């Protein structure tokens, strides 16, 4: 059973008043359904476990078992136990989702993880494949990568930020522009990541896309629409414009795109930090760490992470506008998350 969502309330002269909005909390179970596939076989043997595997997923190694594992708001996930060709134990992580939304999510995640793995192979689980299962109703899609057993400990700030800065610095946009070649999904909804030559123009493109989703899913809210319009027409030129003026340029950096507490883990065996569940695009590197402002973060919201990152990466000029930029970038994340979670407390933020 799902845990009840918390609700926002405000203090009034009459006491505490329920505002009716829910406070989003991370999922504690997988909301998706196990695909109703014809169970495949590996080396002419049945596969154990409570998560039947489509034959299309099986053809890489000798698989012994497949079991539900982990928690996800929009997908269902499994841990696959296998034996590699060299006789060593091998573990895979499988994620499945349904319909067009599931296709967009998992195609985006596969392309995201491949891009990250190519740039920083010691920072993400190795991705292998994605595709459609042999299920006709509903259409169901899958994504497969290495499984890494994670600890519950908080990520070491120095190691996390060293790896993150290394990834940002090593990345190179294939077009020299901002964006990505597919619209990746932050949460369950696609971001508008088509290529754009300027950072200001690309950021506006992202915000307009998030606002459209917000209106479609949560309904019109005139005050919010006016705030977003004013953000684009007045605030963005003043705060982001200087990044690309007076000879300054913004490097399109590869960012994870959804780097909150729940998408960072520490390898139980090696102590190495990994990031996953990505929705990448090439953006201003400061966009990455703006997500750490989110109230849903309990770990990376600590200033020690921000300070570790900035001490290694530096701050873009003009440095005095960093905090304003950080706030503006967090607006996009909050606006998009509001659409993903049907308003909840994100919309009021």
C-alpha positions in Angstrom: 0.0 0.0 0.0 1.3 3.5 -0.8 2.0 5.8 2.0 -0.4 8.7 2.2 0.8 12.0 0.7 1.5 14.8 3.1 -0.5 18.0 2.6 0.5 21.6 2.7 -1.0 23.9 5.3 -0.7 27.5 6.3 -1.1 29.4 9.6 -4.0 31.9 9.6 -5.7 34.0 12.2 -8.2 31.1 12.6 -5.4 28.5 13.0 -3.9 26.1 10.6 -5.6 25.9 7.2 -5.2 23.1 4.7 -4.3 24.6 1.3 -5.3 21.4 -0.4 -2.0 20.8 -2.1 0.0 17.7 -1.6 3.7 17.7 -0.6 5.5 15.3 -2.9 7.5 12.5 -1.3 9.8 10.0 -3.0 8.1 6.7 -3.9 8.5 3.7 -1.7 7.4 1.1 -4.2 7.1 0.6 -8.0 3.9 1.9 -9.4 4.2 0.1 -12.7 2.9 -3.4 -13.5 5.1 -6.4 -14.2 4.7 -7.0 -18.0 2.5 -9.9 -18.9 5.0 -11.6 -21.2 5.4 -15.2 -22.1 8.3 -16.2 -19.8 11.5 -16.8 -21.6 14.1 -19.5 -21.0 17.9 -19.3 -20.6 20.0 -22.2 -21.8 16.9 -24.2 -22.0 16.2 -23.7 -18.3 13.4 -21.8 -16.6 14.2 -18.5 -15.0 13.4 -18.2 -11.3 11.8 -15.1 -9.6 8.7 -13.0 -9.6 9.5 -10.9 -12.7 9.0 -13.0 -15.9 11.4 -12.0 -18.7 10.6 -11.6 -22.3 13.0 -13.7 -24.5 14.2 -10.4 -26.2 15.9 -9.5 -22.9 17.5 -12.9 -22.3 19.9 -13.5 -25.2 23.1 -12.0 -23.7 24.1 -14.4 -20.9 23.0 -17.3 -18.8 20.3 -15.9 -16.6 19.3 -17.6 -13.4 16.6 -15.3 -11.8 14.7 -12.1 -12.2 13.0 -10.4 -9.3 11.2 -7.1 -8.6 13.6 -4.6 -7.1 13.5 -1.0 -6.0 10.9 1.8 -6.1 9.8 4.0 -9.0 6.9 6.4 -9.5 6.2 5.5 -13.2 8.0 2.3 -14.0 8.5 -1.2 -12.7 12.0 -2.5 -12.1 13.9 -5.8 -11.6 17.3 -7.2 -10.6 18.5 -9.9 -12.9 21.1 -12.5 -11.7 23.2 -14.1 -14.4 26.6 -15.8 -15.2 28.8 -13.9 -17.7 30.7 -15.7 -20.5 33.8 -15.8 -18.4 32.0 -17.7 -15.7 31.8 -14.7 -13.3 28.5 -13.6 -11.6 26.8 -10.8 -13.4 23.8 -8.6 -12.4 21.6 -6.4 -14.5 19.0 -3.7 -13.8 15.8 -3.8 -15.8 13.2 -1.0 -16.1 9.9 -1.4 -17.9 7.2 1.2 -18.7 4.0 1.2 -20.9 2.6 3.1 -23.8 3.9 6.2 -25.6 4.9 7.8 -22.4 7.0 4.7 -21.4 8.6 4.7 -24.8 9.7 8.3 -24.5 11.0 7.8 -20.9 13.1 4.7 -21.7 14.4 5.9 -25.1 15.4 9.1 -23.4 17.0 7.3 -20.5 19.0 4.9 -22.7 20.3 7.8 -24.9 21.1 9.8 -21.7 23.0 7.0 -20.0 24.9 6.2 -23.2 26.0 9.9 -23.5 27.0 9.9 -19.9 28.9 6.6 -20.1 30.8 7.8 -23.2 31.9 10.9 -21.3 32.3 9.5 -17.8 32.3 5.7 -17.8 33.2 5.4 -14.1 30.3 7.6 -13.1 27.3 5.7 -14.4 26.2 2.0 -14.6 26.9 0.7 -18.1 23.9 0.9 -20.4 23.2 -2.0 -22.8 20.0 -1.7 -24.7 16.4 -0.5 -24.8 13.4 -1.6 -26.9 9.9 -2.9 -27.1 8.9 -6.2 -25.4 6.8 -8.8 -27.2 3.6 -7.5 -25.5 0.8 -6.2 -27.6 -1.6 -4.8 -25.0 -0.4 -2.4 -23.8 2.8 -1.7 -25.7 5.6 -2.1 -23.2 9.2 -0.9 -23.4 12.4 -1.8 -21.4 15.8 -0.4 -20.6 18.7 -2.6 -19.4 22.0 -1.6 -17.7 24.4 -2.9 -15.1 23.1 -3.4 -11.6 25.2 -1.9 -8.8 24.4 -2.6 -5.1 24.2 0.8 -3.4 24.7 1.6 0.3 22.4 3.9 2.2 25.2 6.3 3.1 25.2 9.9 2.0 27.5 10.5 -1.1 31.0 11.8 -0.2 30.8 15.5 -1.3 34.4 15.6 -2.5 34.1 12.5 -4.6 30.7 13.4 -6.0 31.7 16.9 -7.0 35.1 15.9 -8.4 33.4 13.4 -10.7 30.6 15.8 -11.6 33.1 18.6 -12.5 35.2 16.2 -14.5 32.1 15.2 -16.5 31.1 18.8 -17.1 34.6 19.8 -18.2 35.2 16.7 -20.4 31.9 16.9 -22.2 31.6 18.4 -25.7 28.3 19.2 -27.5 28.3 17.4 -30.8 26.6 20.4 -32.5 28.3 23.1 -30.5 24.8 24.1 -29.4 22.5 23.6 -26.3 20.0 20.7 -26.2 20.1 17.0 -27.1 19.2 14.9 -30.1 16.1 13.4 -28.4 13.7 15.0 -25.9 14.7 13.4 -22.7 12.2 13.0 -19.8 12.7 14.5 -16.4 10.3 12.4 -14.4 7.7 11.1 -16.7 7.4 14.1 -19.1 9.6 15.1 -22.0 11.7 18.3 -21.8 11.9 20.5 -24.9 15.6 19.8 -25.7 15.8 20.5 -29.4 19.1 22.2 -30.4 19.4 26.0 -29.9 22.5 28.1 -30.6 22.2 30.5 -27.5 21.9 29.7 -23.8 19.3 32.4 -23.2 17.1 31.1 -26.1 17.5 27.5 -25.0 16.5 28.3 -21.4 13.4 30.1 -22.6 12.6 27.1 -24.7 12.8 24.8 -21.7 10.6 27.1 -19.5 8.0 27.6 -22.2 7.8 23.8 -22.7 7.4 23.2 -18.9 4.7 25.9 -18.7 2.8 24.3 -21.5 2.9 21.0 -19.7 1.9 22.6 -16.5 -1.2 24.2 -18.1 -2.2 21.0 -19.9 -2.0 18.9 -16.8 -2.8 21.2 -13.9 -5.1 23.7 -15.7 -4.7 27.4 -16.2 -3.5 29.6 -13.4 -3.4 33.2 -14.5 -1.0 34.4 -11.8 1.5 31.7 -12.6 1.3 32.4 -16.3 1.9 36.1 -15.6 4.9 35.3 -13.4 6.5 33.0 -16.1 5.9 35.6 -18.8 7.6 38.3 -16.7 10.4 35.9 -15.9 11.0 35.5 -19.6 10.5 39.1 -20.7 12.3 40.9 -17.8 14.3 38.7 -15.5 16.0 36.3 -18.0 17.5 39.1 -20.2 18.8 40.9 -17.1 20.2 37.9 -15.2 21.2 35.4 -17.9 21.9 37.8 -20.7 25.2 38.9 -19.3 26.5 35.4 -19.6 26.7 35.9 -23.3 27.6 39.6 -23.5 30.9 41.5 -23.5 32.7 38.7 -25.2 31.6 36.0 -22.7 30.4 32.6 -23.9 28.6 29.7 -22.2 30.0 26.3 -22.9 27.2 23.7 -23.5 28.1 21.1 -20.9 26.6 17.7 -20.6 24.4 17.6 -17.5 22.6 14.7 -15.9 19.5 16.8 -15.8 17.7 15.2 -12.8 20.5 15.0 -10.1 18.5 14.9 -6.9 19.2 12.7 -3.8 17.4 9.7 -5.2 19.6 9.5 -8.4 22.9 9.3 -6.6 24.3 6.2 -5.0 27.5 4.7 -3.5 28.7 1.3 -4.6 28.5 -1.1 -1.6 31.7 -2.9 -2.6 34.0 -0.2 -3.9 32.7 3.0 -2.4 32.6 4.6 -5.8 29.7 7.1 -6.4 27.4 6.6 -9.4 24.6 8.6 -10.9 21.6 7.2 -12.8 18.1 7.7 -14.0 19.3 10.6 -16.2 17.6 13.1 -18.5 20.6 14.7 -20.1 21.0 17.7 -22.3 23.8 20.1 -23.0 23.3 23.2 -20.9 25.0 25.8 -18.7 26.8 23.7 -16.0 25.2 25.8 -13.3 21.8 24.4 -14.3 22.9 21.0 -12.9 23.4 22.2 -9.3 20.3 24.4 -9.3 18.2 21.2 -8.7 20.0 20.9 -5.3 17.8 23.8 -4.1 14.7 21.6 -4.2 12.9 21.1 -1.0 12.6 17.4 -1.8 16.4 17.0 -1.4 17.6 16.1 2.1 21.2 15.5 1.3 22.6 17.4 -1.7 20.7 20.5 -0.5 23.5 20.8 2.2 25.8 23.7 1.3 28.8 21.4 1.5 27.9 19.9 -1.9 27.5 23.3 -3.5 30.8 24.6 -2.1 32.6 21.5 -3.1 31.3 21.8 -6.7 32.1 25.5 -7.0 35.5 25.2 -5.5 36.4 22.8 -8.3 34.4 24.2 -11.2 34.4 27.9 -10.5 31.6 30.4 -11.0 30.6 31.8 -14.4 31.0 35.5 -14.9 29.4 37.7 -13.7 30.0 35.9 -10.4 27.9 38.4 -8.5 24.8 37.1 -10.3 25.4 33.4 -9.4 22.7 33.2 -6.8 20.1 34.9 -9.0 21.0 32.5 -11.8 20.7 29.5 -9.4 17.2 30.6 -8.4 16.1 31.1 -12.0 17.4 27.7 -13.0 15.6 26.1 -10.1 12.4 27.7 -11.4 12.5 25.5 -14.5 13.0 22.3 -12.4 10.2 23.2 -10.1 7.8 24.1 -13.0 8.5 20.9 -14.7 8.2 18.8 -11.6 4.8 20.5 -10.9 3.6 19.0 -14.2 5.0 15.6 -13.4 3.4 15.4 -10.0 0.0 17.0 -10.9 0.8 20.2 -9.1 1.4 19.1 -5.5 3.5 21.6 -3.6 5.8 22.3 -6.6 3.3 24.6 -8.2 3.0 26.9 -5.3 6.8 27.2 -5.0 
